[in-house]
Every structure is written in structure tokens, then in C-alpha cells.
Amino acid sequence: MTMLESDVDILGGLYKNCKNQKEKIRYETLYAVSKGKDVRTVADIIAVEESTI
């Protein structure tokens, strides 16, 4: 599944305006995957199970 460019822009805005650290990590994770980063790699970076992502 791919995101529309407008969705990526919205995600970036949510990330920038978010005050909650856990939510920021979620937005950053979604952004990385939407840009084509491998789910396994992203999971390793943020130290969670692949199924979490």
C-alpha cells in the first residue's frame, strides 16, 4: 500500500506539531515506511517487533 503525496504532507505536519513523544515515534515510523523503508529495518531502529509496525 502506498500513500498519496498529500497524505505524506499531512503526516509530516502531524509529526511537527505533535507534543507526545510516543505519537511522534508513530508518525516518524509511518513516514519512513511510506517512503519505502523496509518494515524490518524500521522495527529494528525503534526496537519493536515487526508486527507492531
C-alpha positions in Angstrom: 0.0 0.0 0.0 1.3 3.4 -0.9 0.4 6.8 0.5 -0.6 9.8 -1.6 1.8 12.7 -1.6 -0.8 14.8 0.2 -1.1 12.1 2.9 2.7 12.3 3.4 2.5 16.0 3.8 -0.3 15.7 6.4 1.7 13.1 8.2 4.7 15.5 8.3 2.6 18.2 9.7 1.2 16.0 12.4 4.7 14.9 13.3 6.0 18.5 13.6 3.0 19.7 15.7 2.9 16.7 18.0 3.9 17.1 21.6 3.6 13.5 22.7 6.8 11.6 22.2 5.2 8.2 21.6 2.9 9.7 18.9 5.9 11.4 17.3 7.6 8.0 17.0 4.5 6.6 15.4 4.3 9.4 12.9 8.0 9.0 12.1 7.6 5.3 11.7 4.7 5.7 9.3 6.6 8.3 7.3 9.7 6.0 7.0 7.6 3.1 5.8 5.6 5.4 3.4 8.9 6.5 1.8 9.8 2.9 1.1 11.9 1.9 4.1 11.8 -1.8 4.9 9.4 -2.5 7.9 12.0 -4.9 9.4 14.6 -2.1 9.3 12.3 0.4 10.9 11.3 -2.0 13.6 14.9 -2.7 14.4 15.7 1.0 14.6 12.9 1.8 17.1 13.3 -1.6 18.9 9.9 -3.1 18.4 8.6 -6.2 16.8 7.9 -6.1 13.1 4.3 -7.0 13.7 3.9 -3.8 15.8 4.5 -1.7 12.7 
